[in-house]
């Protein structure tokens, strides 16, 4: 089990399917953030998306939190094919946060 997220990078090992759902969830969250506020200078979703796309297993604490929020938001209306890997990804993220 990964160490709880504090101020240091944590290890999250997503399967390909889990990473894909996290990617889609982050994109959806980013679109919603952009639609809500065009004047925002930066979006934490972009950095978290970069971390997922880098295929790394190390994530900064703020990335883990943003991924969690995106997954929670996305899974409410996710397509059936994304639900199981999305729940698995969310479970891994929640374990890292505790």
Gaussian input, Z-matrix of N, CA and C with variables (Angstrom, degrees):
# hf/3-21g

backbone

0 1
 N
 C     1     B1
 C     2     B2     1     A1
 N     3     B3     2     A2     1     D1
 C     4     B4     3     A3     2     D2
 C     5     B5     4     A4     3     D3
 N     6     B6     5     A5     4     D4
 C     7     B7     6     A6     5     D5
 C     8     B8     7     A7     6     D6
 N     9     B9     8     A8     7     D7
 C    10    B10     9     A9     8     D8
 C    11    B11    10    A10     9     D9
 N    12    B12    11    A11    10    D10
 C    13    B13    12    A12    11    D11
 C    14    B14    13    A13    12    D12
 N    15    B15    14    A14    13    D13
 C    16    B16    15    A15    14    D14
 C    17    B17    16    A16    15    D15
 N    18    B18    17    A17    16    D16
 C    19    B19    18    A18    17    D17
 C    20    B20    19    A19    18    D18
 N    21    B21    20    A20    19    D19
 C    22    B22    21    A21    20    D20
 C    23    B23    22    A22    21    D21
 N    24    B24    23    A23    22    D22
 C    25    B25    24    A24    23    D23
 C    26    B26    25    A25    24    D24
 N    27    B27    26    A26    25    D25
 C    28    B28    27    A27    26    D26
 C    29    B29    28    A28    27    D27
 N    30    B30    29    A29    28    D28
 C    31    B31    30    A30    29    D29
 C    32    B32    31    A31    30    D30
 N    33    B33    32    A32    31    D31
 C    34    B34    33    A33    32    D32
 C    35    B35    34    A34    33    D33
 N    36    B36    35    A35    34    D34
 C    37    B37    36    A36    35    D35
 C    38    B38    37    A37    36    D36
 N    39    B39    38    A38    37    D37
 C    40    B40    39    A39    38    D38
 C    41    B41    40    A40    39    D39
 N    42    B42    41    A41    40    D40
 C    43    B43    42    A42    41    D41
 C    44    B44    43    A43    42    D42
 N    45    B45    44    A44    43    D43
 C    46    B46    45    A45    44    D44
 C    47    B47    46    A46    45    D45
 N    48    B48    47    A47    46    D46
 C    49    B49    48    A48    47    D47
 C    50    B50    49    A49    48    D48
 N    51    B51    50    A50    49    D49
 C    52    B52    51    A51    50    D50
 C    53    B53    52    A52    51    D51
 N    54    B54    53    A53    52    D52
 C    55    B55    54    A54    53    D53
 C    56    B56    55    A55    54    D54
 N    57    B57    56    A56    55    D55
 C    58    B58    57    A57    56    D56
 C    59    B59    58    A58    57    D57
 N    60    B60    59    A59    58    D58
 C    61    B61    60    A60    59    D59
 C    62    B62    61    A61    60    D60
 N    63    B63    62    A62    61    D61
 C    64    B64    63    A63    62    D62
 C    65    B65    64    A64    63    D63
 N    66    B66    65    A65    64    D64
 C    67    B67    66    A66    65    D65
 C    68    B68    67    A67    66    D66
 N    69    B69    68    A68    67    D67
 C    70    B70    69    A69    68    D68
 C    71    B71    70    A70    69    D69
 N    72    B72    71    A71    70    D70
 C    73    B73    72    A72    71    D71
 C    74    B74    73    A73    72    D72
 N    75    B75    74    A74    73    D73
 C    76    B76    75    A75    74    D74
 C    77    B77    76    A76    75    D75
 N    78    B78    77    A77    76    D76
 C    79    B79    78    A78    77    D77
 C    80    B80    79    A79    78    D78
 N    81    B81    80    A80    79    D79
 C    82    B82    81    A81    80    D80
 C    83    B83    82    A82    81    D81
 N    84    B84    83    A83    82    D82
 C    85    B85    84    A84    83    D83
 C    86    B86    85    A85    84    D84
 N    87    B87    86    A86    85    D85
 C    88    B88    87    A87    86    D86
 C    89    B89    88    A88    87    D87
 N    90    B90    89    A89    88    D88
 C    91    B91    90    A90    89    D89
 C    92    B92    91    A91    90    D90
 N    93    B93    92    A92    91    D91
 C    94    B94    93    A93    92    D92
 C    95    B95    94    A94    93    D93
 N    96    B96    95    A95    94    D94
 C    97    B97    96    A96    95    D95
 C    98    B98    97    A97    96    D96
 N    99    B99    98    A98    97    D97
 C   100   B100    99    A99    98    D98
 C   101   B101   100   A100    99    D99
 N   102   B102   101   A101   100   D100
 C   103   B103   102   A102   101   D101
 C   104   B104   103   A103   102   D102
 N   105   B105   104   A104   103   D103
 C   106   B106   105   A105   104   D104
 C   107   B107   106   A106   105   D105
 N   108   B108   107   A107   106   D106
 C   109   B109   108   A108   107   D107
 C   110   B110   109   A109   108   D108
 N   111   B111   110   A110   109   D109
 C   112   B112   111   A111   110   D110
 C   113   B113   112   A112   111   D111
 N   114   B114   113   A113   112   D112
 C   115   B115   114   A114   113   D113
 C   116   B116   115   A115   114   D114
 N   117   B117   116   A116   115   D115
 C   118   B118   117   A117   116   D116
 C   119   B119   118   A118   117   D117
 N   120   B120   119   A119   118   D118
 C   121   B121   120   A120   119   D119
 C   122   B122   121   A121   120   D120
 N   123   B123   122   A122   121   D121
 C   124   B124   123   A123   122   D122
 C   125   B125   124   A124   123   D123
 N   126   B126   125   A125   124   D124
 C   127   B127   126   A126   125   D125
 C   128   B128   127   A127   126   D126
 N   129   B129   128   A128   127   D127
 C   130   B130   129   A129   128   D128
 C   131   B131   130   A130   129   D129
 N   132   B132   131   A131   130   D130
 C   133   B133   132   A132   131   D131
 C   134   B134   133   A133   132   D132
 N   135   B135   134   A134   133   D133
 C   136   B136   135   A135   134   D134
 C   137   B137   136   A136   135   D135
 N   138   B138   137   A137   136   D136
 C   139   B139   138   A138   137   D137
 C   140   B140   139   A139   138   D138
 N   141   B141   140   A140   139   D139
 C   142   B142   141   A141   140   D140
 C   143   B143   142   A142   141   D141
 N   144   B144   143   A143   142   D142
 C   145   B145   144   A144   143   D143
 C   146   B146   145   A145   144   D144
 N   147   B147   146   A146   145   D145
 C   148   B148   147   A147   146   D146
 C   149   B149   148   A148   147   D147
 N   150   B150   149   A149   148   D148
 C   151   B151   150   A150   149   D149
 C   152   B152   151   A151   150   D150
 N   153   B153   152   A152   151   D151
 C   154   B154   153   A153   152   D152
 C   155   B155   154   A154   153   D153
 N   156   B156   155   A155   154   D154
 C   157   B157   156   A156   155   D155
 C   158   B158   157   A157   156   D156
 N   159   B159   158   A158   157   D157
 C   160   B160   159   A159   158   D158
 C   161   B161   160   A160   159   D159
 N   162   B162   161   A161   160   D160
 C   163   B163   162   A162   161   D161
 C   164   B164   163   A163   162   D162
 N   165   B165   164   A164   163   D163
 C   166   B166   165   A165   164   D164
 C   167   B167   166   A166   165   D165
 N   168   B168   167   A167   166   D166
 C   169   B169   168   A168   167   D167
 C   170   B170   169   A169   168   D168
 N   171   B171   170   A170   169   D169
 C   172   B172   171   A171   170   D170
 C   173   B173   172   A172   171   D171
 N   174   B174   173   A173   172   D172
 C   175   B175   174   A174   173   D173
 C   176   B176   175   A175   174   D174
 N   177   B177   176   A176   175   D175
 C   178   B178   177   A177   176   D176
 C   179   B179   178   A178   177   D177
 N   180   B180   179   A179   178   D178
 C   181   B181   180   A180   179   D179
 C   182   B182   181   A181   180   D180
 N   183   B183   182   A182   181   D181
 C   184   B184   183   A183   182   D182
 C   185   B185   184   A184   183   D183
 N   186   B186   185   A185   184   D184
 C   187   B187   186   A186   185   D185
 C   188   B188   187   A187   186   D186
 N   189   B189   188   A188   187   D187
 C   190   B190   189   A189   188   D188
 C   191   B191   190   A190   189   D189
 N   192   B192   191   A191   190   D190
 C   193   B193   192   A192   191   D191
 C   194   B194   193   A193   192   D192
 N   195   B195   194   A194   193   D193
 C   196   B196   195   A195   194   D194
 C   197   B197   196   A196   195   D195
 N   198   B198   197   A197   196   D196
 C   199   B199   198   A198   197   D197
 C   200   B200   199   A199   198   D198
 N   201   B201   200   A200   199   D199
 C   202   B202   201   A201   200   D200
 C   203   B203   202   A202   201   D201
 N   204   B204   203   A203   202   D202
 C   205   B205   204   A204   203   D203
 C   206   B206   205   A205   204   D204
 N   207   B207   206   A206   205   D205
 C   208   B208   207   A207   206   D206
 C   209   B209   208   A208   207   D207
 N   210   B210   209   A209   208   D208
 C   211   B211   210   A210   209   D209
 C   212   B212   211   A211   210   D210
 N   213   B213   212   A212   211   D211
 C   214   B214   213   A213   212   D212
 C   215   B215   214   A214   213   D213
 N   216   B216   215   A215   214   D214
 C   217   B217   216   A216   215   D215
 C   218   B218   217   A217   216   D216
 N   219   B219   218   A218   217   D217
 C   220   B220   219   A219   218   D218
 C   221   B221   220   A220   219   D219
 N   222   B222   221   A221   220   D220
 C   223   B223   222   A222   221   D221
 C   224   B224   223   A223   222   D222
 N   225   B225   224   A224   223   D223
 C   226   B226   225   A225   224   D224
 C   227   B227   226   A226   225   D225
 N   228   B228   227   A227   226   D226
 C   229   B229   228   A228   227   D227
 C   230   B230   229   A229   228   D228
 N   231   B231   230   A230   229   D229
 C   232   B232   231   A231   230   D230
 C   233   B233   232   A232   231   D231
 N   234   B234   233   A233   232   D232
 C   235   B235   234   A234   233   D233
 C   236   B236   235   A235   234   D234
 N   237   B237   236   A236   235   D235
 C   238   B238   237   A237   236   D236
 C   239   B239   238   A238   237   D237
 N   240   B240   239   A239   238   D238
 C   241   B241   240   A240   239   D239
 C   242   B242   241   A241   240   D240
 N   243   B243   242   A242   241   D241
 C   244   B244   243   A243   242   D242
 C   245   B245   244   A244   243   D243
 N   246   B246   245   A245   244   D244
 C   247   B247   246   A246   245   D245
 C   248   B248   247   A247   246   D246
 N   249   B249   248   A248   247   D247
 C   250   B250   249   A249   248   D248
 C   251   B251   250   A250   249   D249
 N   252   B252   251   A251   250   D250
 C   253   B253   252   A252   251   D251
 C   254   B254   253   A253   252   D252
 N   255   B255   254   A254   253   D253
 C   256   B256   255   A255   254   D254
 C   257   B257   256   A256   255   D255
 N   258   B258   257   A257   256   D256
 C   259   B259   258   A258   257   D257
 C   260   B260   259   A259   258   D258
 N   261   B261   260   A260   259   D259
 C   262   B262   261   A261   260   D260
 C   263   B263   262   A262   261   D261
 N   264   B264   263   A263   262   D262
 C   265   B265   264   A264   263   D263
 C   266   B266   265   A265   264   D264
 N   267   B267   266   A266   265   D265
 C   268   B268   267   A267   266   D266
 C   269   B269   268   A268   267   D267
 N   270   B270   269   A269   268   D268
 C   271   B271   270   A270   269   D269
 C   272   B272   271   A271   270   D270
 N   273   B273   272   A272   271   D271
 C   274   B274   273   A273   272   D272
 C   275   B275   274   A274   273   D273
 N   276   B276   275   A275   274   D274
 C   277   B277   276   A276   275   D275
 C   278   B278   277   A277   276   D276
 N   279   B279   278   A278   277   D277
 C   280   B280   279   A279   278   D278
 C   281   B281   280   A280   279   D279
 N   282   B282   281   A281   280   D280
 C   283   B283   282   A282   281   D281
 C   284   B284   283   A283   282   D282
 N   285   B285   284   A284   283   D283
 C   286   B286   285   A285   284   D284
 C   287   B287   286   A286   285   D285
 N   288   B288   287   A287   286   D286
 C   289   B289   288   A288   287   D287
 C   290   B290   289   A289   288   D288
 N   291   B291   290   A290   289   D289
 C   292   B292   291   A291   290   D290
 C   293   B293   292   A292   291   D291

   B1=1.4419
   B2=1.5220
   B3=1.3483
   B4=1.4528
   B5=1.5290
   B6=1.3154
   B7=1.4598
   B8=1.5241
   B9=1.3395
   B10=1.4577
   B11=1.5297
   B12=1.3158
   B13=1.4586
   B14=1.5201
   B15=1.2759
   B16=1.4589
   B17=1.5286
   B18=1.3115
   B19=1.4636
   B20=1.5083
   B21=1.2942
   B22=1.4665
   B23=1.5281
   B24=1.3183
   B25=1.4671
   B26=1.5280
   B27=1.2974
   B28=1.4502
   B29=1.5224
   B30=1.2948
   B31=1.4561
   B32=1.5231
   B33=1.3098
   B34=1.4593
   B35=1.5194
   B36=1.2854
   B37=1.4573
   B38=1.5254
   B39=1.3150
   B40=1.4589
   B41=1.5178
   B42=1.3339
   B43=1.4587
   B44=1.5335
   B45=1.2981
   B46=1.4691
   B47=1.5318
   B48=1.3268
   B49=1.4622
   B50=1.5307
   B51=1.3238
   B52=1.4589
   B53=1.5228
   B54=1.3258
   B55=1.4722
   B56=1.5238
   B57=1.3281
   B58=1.4676
   B59=1.5257
   B60=1.3213
   B61=1.4636
   B62=1.5277
   B63=1.3277
   B64=1.4707
   B65=1.5269
   B66=1.3089
   B67=1.4641
   B68=1.5313
   B69=1.3161
   B70=1.4658
   B71=1.5304
   B72=1.3291
   B73=1.4603
   B74=1.5299
   B75=1.3233
   B76=1.4689
   B77=1.5253
   B78=1.3226
   B79=1.4671
   B80=1.5250
   B81=1.3194
   B82=1.4652
   B83=1.5273
   B84=1.3262
   B85=1.4706
   B86=1.5307
   B87=1.3199
   B88=1.4604
   B89=1.5205
   B90=1.3295
   B91=1.4760
   B92=1.5272
   B93=1.3190
   B94=1.4604
   B95=1.5245
   B96=1.3237
   B97=1.4673
   B98=1.5193
   B99=1.3085
   B100=1.4736
   B101=1.5214
   B102=1.3187
   B103=1.4635
   B104=1.5218
   B105=1.3251
   B106=1.4594
   B107=1.5223
   B108=1.3436
   B109=1.4689
   B110=1.5234
   B111=1.3260
   B112=1.4700
   B113=1.5214
   B114=1.3116
   B115=1.4582
   B116=1.5216
   B117=1.3117
   B118=1.4597
   B119=1.5308
   B120=1.3482
   B121=1.4649
   B122=1.5272
   B123=1.3128
   B124=1.4594
   B125=1.5281
   B126=1.2918
   B127=1.4534
   B128=1.5234
   B129=1.3368
   B130=1.4630
   B131=1.5301
   B132=1.3306
   B133=1.4601
   B134=1.5253
   B135=1.3273
   B136=1.4653
   B137=1.5261
   B138=1.3213
   B139=1.4688
   B140=1.5289
   B141=1.3258
   B142=1.4623
   B143=1.5273
   B144=1.3180
   B145=1.4628
   B146=1.5236
   B147=1.3261
   B148=1.4704
   B149=1.5310
   B150=1.3282
   B151=1.4664
   B152=1.5273
   B153=1.3225
   B154=1.4667
   B155=1.5182
   B156=1.3320
   B157=1.4631
   B158=1.5222
   B159=1.3215
   B160=1.4642
   B161=1.5276
   B162=1.3126
   B163=1.4592
   B164=1.5275
   B165=1.3184
   B166=1.4591
   B167=1.5192
   B168=1.3028
   B169=1.4568
   B170=1.5284
   B171=1.3336
   B172=1.4635
   B173=1.5280
   B174=1.3212
   B175=1.4550
   B176=1.5221
   B177=1.3139
   B178=1.4608
   B179=1.5273
   B180=1.3344
   B181=1.4684
   B182=1.5265
   B183=1.3265
   B184=1.4648
   B185=1.5241
   B186=1.3267
   B187=1.4648
   B188=1.5275
   B189=1.3260
   B190=1.4622
   B191=1.5286
   B192=1.3085
   B193=1.4656
   B194=1.5290
   B195=1.3157
   B196=1.4676
   B197=1.5243
   B198=1.3253
   B199=1.4699
   B200=1.5236
   B201=1.3249
   B202=1.4563
   B203=1.5214
   B204=1.3169
   B205=1.4668
   B206=1.5260
   B207=1.3171
   B208=1.4639
   B209=1.5222
   B210=1.3249
   B211=1.4635
   B212=1.5267
   B213=1.3118
   B214=1.4651
   B215=1.5276
   B216=1.3084
   B217=1.4650
   B218=1.5267
   B219=1.3149
   B220=1.4658
   B221=1.5276
   B222=1.3147
   B223=1.4609
   B224=1.5216
   B225=1.3159
   B226=1.4564
   B227=1.5216
   B228=1.3235
   B229=1.4671
   B230=1.5260
   B231=1.3127
   B232=1.4672
   B233=1.5323
   B234=1.3307
   B235=1.4590
   B236=1.5384
   B237=1.3052
   B238=1.4666
   B239=1.5246
   B240=1.3224
   B241=1.4672
   B242=1.5331
   B243=1.3253
   B244=1.4643
   B245=1.5253
   B246=1.3063
   B247=1.4721
   B248=1.5229
   B249=1.3233
   B250=1.4688
   B251=1.5277
   B252=1.3478
   B253=1.4709
   B254=1.5289
   B255=1.3190
   B256=1.4599
   B257=1.5216
   B258=1.3302
   B259=1.4684
   B260=1.5265
   B261=1.3330
   B262=1.4704
   B263=1.5268
   B264=1.3217
   B265=1.4656
   B266=1.5184
   B267=1.3318
   B268=1.4586
   B269=1.5217
   B270=1.3136
   B271=1.4653
   B272=1.5314
   B273=1.3298
   B274=1.4671
   B275=1.5249
   B276=1.3253
   B277=1.4604
   B278=1.5290
   B279=1.3323
   B280=1.4608
   B281=1.5259
   B282=1.3205
   B283=1.4736
   B284=1.5227
   B285=1.3103
   B286=1.4635
   B287=1.5257
   B288=1.3118
   B289=1.4658
   B290=1.5229
   B291=1.3203
   B292=1.4772
   B293=1.4889
   A1=108.13
   A2=118.05
   A3=120.36
   A4=111.75
   A5=114.94
   A6=120.22
   A7=109.35
   A8=117.69
   A9=119.79
   A10=111.62
   A11=114.94
   A12=120.88
   A13=108.73
   A14=116.14
   A15=121.97
   A16=106.87
   A17=115.95
   A18=120.43
   A19=112.23
   A20=117.18
   A21=120.14
   A22=108.86
   A23=116.13
   A24=118.51
   A25=111.16
   A26=115.65
   A27=120.75
   A28=109.05
   A29=115.27
   A30=121.04
   A31=108.99
   A32=115.49
   A33=122.92
   A34=106.61
   A35=116.36
   A36=120.38
   A37=108.71
   A38=115.60
   A39=120.88
   A40=109.83
   A41=115.99
   A42=119.33
   A43=106.88
   A44=115.88
   A45=119.53
   A46=110.76
   A47=116.49
   A48=120.93
   A49=111.55
   A50=117.08
   A51=121.05
   A52=110.71
   A53=116.60
   A54=120.49
   A55=110.15
   A56=116.60
   A57=119.83
   A58=110.76
   A59=117.45
   A60=120.47
   A61=110.23
   A62=117.84
   A63=120.46
   A64=110.10
   A65=116.74
   A66=122.37
   A67=110.49
   A68=116.53
   A69=121.32
   A70=110.45
   A71=116.64
   A72=120.95
   A73=111.00
   A74=116.63
   A75=120.31
   A76=111.29
   A77=117.03
   A78=119.79
   A79=111.00
   A80=116.83
   A81=120.69
   A82=110.52
   A83=116.10
   A84=120.68
   A85=110.39
   A86=116.85
   A87=121.10
   A88=110.62
   A89=116.96
   A90=119.94
   A91=110.80
   A92=116.65
   A93=120.62
   A94=110.92
   A95=117.49
   A96=121.32
   A97=111.10
   A98=116.79
   A99=120.72
   A100=109.98
   A101=116.37
   A102=120.23
   A103=112.09
   A104=116.84
   A105=121.54
   A106=113.37
   A107=117.66
   A108=119.58
   A109=110.23
   A110=116.56
   A111=121.27
   A112=113.26
   A113=118.01
   A114=120.22
   A115=113.88
   A116=117.81
   A117=120.93
   A118=109.54
   A119=117.86
   A120=119.80
   A121=114.37
   A122=118.02
   A123=119.55
   A124=108.97
   A125=114.32
   A126=121.11
   A127=108.37
   A128=118.24
   A129=120.24
   A130=112.17
   A131=116.24
   A132=120.04
   A133=111.97
   A134=117.44
   A135=121.07
   A136=110.28
   A137=116.77
   A138=120.11
   A139=111.15
   A140=116.92
   A141=119.90
   A142=110.60
   A143=116.56
   A144=121.36
   A145=110.53
   A146=116.88
   A147=120.78
   A148=111.03
   A149=116.54
   A150=120.58
   A151=110.99
   A152=117.24
   A153=120.42
   A154=110.11
   A155=116.80
   A156=120.67
   A157=112.90
   A158=117.56
   A159=121.28
   A160=111.46
   A161=117.03
   A162=122.50
   A163=111.20
   A164=114.66
   A165=120.98
   A166=108.13
   A167=116.57
   A168=118.81
   A169=111.25
   A170=116.53
   A171=121.01
   A172=109.52
   A173=114.59
   A174=121.20
   A175=109.43
   A176=115.55
   A177=121.18
   A178=108.60
   A179=117.63
   A180=120.39
   A181=113.71
   A182=117.06
   A183=119.07
   A184=111.28
   A185=118.16
   A186=121.08
   A187=110.67
   A188=116.26
   A189=121.00
   A190=109.42
   A191=117.15
   A192=120.89
   A193=111.53
   A194=116.76
   A195=120.72
   A196=110.27
   A197=117.31
   A198=120.77
   A199=109.80
   A200=117.28
   A201=120.73
   A202=110.91
   A203=117.10
   A204=120.57
   A205=111.52
   A206=116.36
   A207=120.51
   A208=111.13
   A209=117.53
   A210=120.60
   A211=111.46
   A212=117.18
   A213=121.03
   A214=109.69
   A215=116.25
   A216=120.69
   A217=111.73
   A218=116.32
   A219=121.63
   A220=112.82
   A221=117.60
   A222=120.67
   A223=113.71
   A224=118.28
   A225=120.67
   A226=112.96
   A227=117.19
   A228=122.14
   A229=112.32
   A230=117.54
   A231=121.20
   A232=111.02
   A233=116.08
   A234=119.08
   A235=109.51
   A236=116.28
   A237=121.75
   A238=111.11
   A239=117.93
   A240=121.19
   A241=112.31
   A242=117.54
   A243=121.42
   A244=113.74
   A245=117.09
   A246=119.41
   A247=113.68
   A248=118.52
   A249=120.05
   A250=111.82
   A251=119.35
   A252=117.13
   A253=112.21
   A254=116.91
   A255=120.01
   A256=111.71
   A257=115.99
   A258=119.69
   A259=111.07
   A260=116.03
   A261=119.39
   A262=110.97
   A263=116.39
   A264=120.34
   A265=110.35
   A266=116.49
   A267=120.58
   A268=111.09
   A269=117.04
   A270=120.45
   A271=110.45
   A272=117.49
   A273=120.61
   A274=111.33
   A275=116.29
   A276=120.86
   A277=110.16
   A278=116.67
   A279=119.64
   A280=112.11
   A281=116.75
   A282=119.89
   A283=110.62
   A284=117.30
   A285=120.46
   A286=111.92
   A287=116.48
   A288=120.30
   A289=112.71
   A290=118.23
   A291=120.94
   A292=111.92
   D1=137.95
   D2=-179.81
   D3=-67.50
   D4=155.49
   D5=176.63
   D6=-69.73
   D7=148.06
   D8=178.44
   D9=-58.83
   D10=147.65
   D11=-179.97
   D12=-76.48
   D13=124.86
   D14=174.69
   D15=-128.04
   D16=-99.67
   D17=-179.53
   D18=-119.71
   D19=9.54
   D20=-177.52
   D21=-123.21
   D22=159.36
   D23=177.87
   D24=-59.20
   D25=148.46
   D26=177.16
   D27=-122.19
   D28=157.06
   D29=-178.85
   D30=-94.54
   D31=125.59
   D32=172.75
   D33=-128.72
   D34=117.17
   D35=179.41
   D36=-104.07
   D37=99.27
   D38=177.95
   D39=-89.29
   D40=142.28
   D41=168.60
   D42=-70.94
   D43=170.75
   D44=178.28
   D45=-58.62
   D46=-43.23
   D47=-179.62
   D48=-66.32
   D49=-41.58
   D50=178.47
   D51=-64.26
   D52=-42.86
   D53=178.54
   D54=-62.89
   D55=-38.91
   D56=179.03
   D57=-62.65
   D58=-45.03
   D59=179.90
   D60=-66.00
   D61=-40.62
   D62=176.27
   D63=-60.64
   D64=-40.75
   D65=178.57
   D66=-61.32
   D67=-49.45
   D68=-180.00
   D69=-62.95
   D70=-41.55
   D71=179.71
   D72=-63.39
   D73=-42.22
   D74=178.71
   D75=-65.19
   D76=-40.15
   D77=177.22
   D78=-62.38
   D79=-42.93
   D80=178.74
   D81=-63.15
   D82=-42.21
   D83=178.96
   D84=-64.86
   D85=-40.11
   D86=179.16
   D87=-65.08
   D88=-44.70
   D89=177.85
   D90=-58.59
   D91=-44.02
   D92=179.61
   D93=-63.64
   D94=-40.79
   D95=179.35
   D96=-65.31
   D97=-42.34
   D98=179.28
   D99=-65.50
   D100=-43.86
   D101=179.22
   D102=-62.83
   D103=-32.90
   D104=-178.01
   D105=-77.57
   D106=-30.04
   D107=-174.16
   D108=-154.61
   D109=99.27
   D110=-179.37
   D111=-72.29
   D112=-18.58
   D113=-174.46
   D114=-90.55
   D115=-1.04
   D116=-178.64
   D117=-67.59
   D118=128.40
   D119=-175.03
   D120=-73.63
   D121=-29.79
   D122=179.52
   D123=-148.15
   D124=159.35
   D125=-177.87
   D126=-128.60
   D127=123.63
   D128=-179.44
   D129=-63.65
   D130=-22.21
   D131=178.56
   D132=-62.51
   D133=-31.33
   D134=-179.09
   D135=-65.07
   D136=-45.99
   D137=179.63
   D138=-66.25
   D139=-39.98
   D140=177.76
   D141=-65.59
   D142=-39.35
   D143=177.33
   D144=-62.89
   D145=-42.99
   D146=176.10
   D147=-58.90
   D148=-40.32
   D149=-179.80
   D150=-65.21
   D151=-41.75
   D152=178.12
   D153=-66.17
   D154=-43.55
   D155=-178.74
   D156=-67.86
   D157=-24.09
   D158=179.69
   D159=-71.93
   D160=-8.64
   D161=179.24
   D162=57.84
   D163=34.09
   D164=177.01
   D165=-92.95
   D166=161.14
   D167=175.26
   D168=-106.93
   D169=7.28
   D170=178.50
   D171=-111.02
   D172=128.72
   D173=-177.44
   D174=-129.72
   D175=138.79
   D176=175.21
   D177=-70.34
   D178=153.30
   D179=-177.96
   D180=-53.05
   D181=-41.46
   D182=-179.20
   D183=-66.87
   D184=-31.58
   D185=177.19
   D186=-66.43
   D187=-42.05
   D188=-179.16
   D189=-61.29
   D190=-43.51
   D191=-179.75
   D192=-66.05
   D193=-41.17
   D194=179.48
   D195=-66.76
   D196=-41.15
   D197=177.34
   D198=-61.93
   D199=-43.19
   D200=178.76
   D201=-59.57
   D202=-49.71
   D203=-179.65
   D204=-59.95
   D205=-41.50
   D206=179.85
   D207=-65.08
   D208=-43.09
   D209=179.14
   D210=-64.46
   D211=-43.78
   D212=179.27
   D213=-58.94
   D214=-45.86
   D215=-179.76
   D216=-65.32
   D217=-44.24
   D218=-175.18
   D219=-70.03
   D220=-40.82
   D221=-171.79
   D222=-66.62
   D223=-18.51
   D224=177.59
   D225=-61.28
   D226=-35.49
   D227=-178.77
   D228=-125.22
   D229=21.20
   D230=-175.70
   D231=-67.94
   D232=148.88
   D233=172.63
   D234=-60.91
   D235=153.63
   D236=-177.32
   D237=-53.46
   D238=-40.71
   D239=-176.63
   D240=-63.47
   D241=-23.78
   D242=-177.71
   D243=-93.06
   D244=-11.94
   D245=-171.70
   D246=-67.27
   D247=-50.19
   D248=-177.69
   D249=-64.35
   D250=-50.47
   D251=178.42
   D252=-66.62
   D253=-29.66
   D254=177.39
   D255=-67.19
   D256=-41.86
   D257=176.81
   D258=-64.51
   D259=-39.46
   D260=178.28
   D261=-64.21
   D262=-41.78
   D263=178.00
   D264=-64.25
   D265=-43.03
   D266=179.12
   D267=-63.68
   D268=-39.01
   D269=177.50
   D270=-61.82
   D271=-42.55
   D272=178.58
   D273=-64.44
   D274=-41.27
   D275=179.48
   D276=-65.47
   D277=-45.80
   D278=178.88
   D279=-61.38
   D280=-39.10
   D281=176.85
   D282=-62.55
   D283=-37.59
   D284=179.06
   D285=-69.58
   D286=-28.89
   D287=-178.88
   D288=-80.13
   D289=-16.45
   D290=-177.46
   D291=-105.28

